[in-house]
Amino acid sequence: MRWYVDGIEPMLAGRAPLDGPVSNIASWNYPMSVLVHAVLVLVLVLVLVLVLVLALALAGNTVSQAPVRAPEIGCVSFAGGRDTGAAVATAVTDLGKRRVLEQEGLNTWGIWNPSDFDTLAAVIPKLFDYGKQRCTAYPRFVVQREPFDAFLTAYLPVVRTLTTRHPLAVERRTDPYPRLDFGPVINAAKAKELRDQVAEAVDRGAVLLYRGDPADARVLPGQDTSAYVQPVALLNPPPSSPLHHAEPFGPVDTIVLVDTEAELLAAMNASNGALVATLSTDDRATYARLAPQIRACKVGHGRPRSRGDREELFGGFGASWRGAVVGGELLVRAVTRGPAGERLPGNFPEYHLMP
């Protein structure tokens, strides 16, 4: 917030607010970050009317037509799932409205001829932050078959140490600073959906590599635990399973084995677009050759990527993003008018002349 406040004046040079309200349809998982961040920028650019809608889009709820199709709306900012997002994208495209639509994508971590598995093991607990209920979570590992044993040696011992608990379920004298990797998922319905997807995938041929024991969760006496999901790791979910191509949005990892670079890229691009990806390989030339073919906005070399606003672009490819690419000054541009004929970078067949 300080960064935008300190730097807003040069970003606004020669620009003016859009006519009409900006509709901000935010996801439930990061209400302060996603919602307030966008609201702050809109306030700074002096948008005269602001429509705020908090929608459980990722839970499958539909969005009212008013904040999307109303003729007064000048721009639609949306963060949520692909089903609702596709309907929003169709509406705003037909109407020629400005749009910034962030949607789910299967972020992947590729493993190809690596040697440094210690670095990977160290980062795995962070990959489970928030129970993987965030747009930049990594729920898919695409692993070259030859070093698969080394990958498992690094991965499984770490996953077995992950702890879920209520943050107040501690013994003060013996456990003053308890480790807490993540808590429950959003609700009991989502927990059931994840368990059903895992059971279905295993029934259709996936190999269950690990599933945490619900009894290991530290909770309060009498606490409702129906929304708790322990970590799960599946090998080779079948193509018929949603876990093969869609983001689970929960603590479920899937691992896919590949033998060729072509298979690696196909598996990493299974969801037709993502926000972030990572490729772990010792050979820089291999990374430089393969990374541009991974359909993610940001690709890390052996390290995770994040949203990263400010000077850095943030967006997606394919169905994971529709409309303007944002981040720092580009977010300001997306909700303001600049010079005539200005082109904004975005996820379109070609650069799109924004109305």
Secondary structure, 3 states (H helix, E strand, C coil): CHHHHHHHHHHCCCCEECCCCEEEEECCCCHHHHHHHHHHHHHHCCCCCEEEEECCHHHCCCCCCHHHHCCCCCEEEEEECHHHHHHHHHHHHHHCCEEEEEECCCCEEEECCCCCHHHHHHHHHHHCHHHHCCCCCCCEEEEECCCHHHHHHHHHHHHHCCCEECCCCCCCCCCCCCCCCECCCCCHHHHHHHHHHHHHHHHCCCEEEEECCHHHCECCCCCCCCCCCCCEEEECCCCCCHHHHCCCCCCEEEEEEECCHHHHHHHHCCCCCEEEEEEECCCHHHHHHHHHHCCEEEEEECCCCCCCCCCCCECCCHHHEEEECECCHHHHHHCEECCCCCEECEECCCCEECC
